[in-house]
């Protein structure tokens, strides 16, 4: 999703197992991750300081299926 400076991304997710999570954006071949960690339930907000296309990403390393439910909102100042 595209965010511009001053916009806030508010998000949360719940999973029935721990997932590797990150919020990231790309500049050419480089990747910046302002948030990352391993959680089964997580919520946070991120205020954009520059215009970029941001990605919420999860990786399941459990070896089995995982149910994931997520919601997000972009708040415009």
Secondary structure by P-SEA (a helix, b strand, c coil): ccccccbbbbbccccccccccccccccccbbbbcbbbbbccccbbbbbcccccccbbbbbcccbbbbbbbbbbbbcc
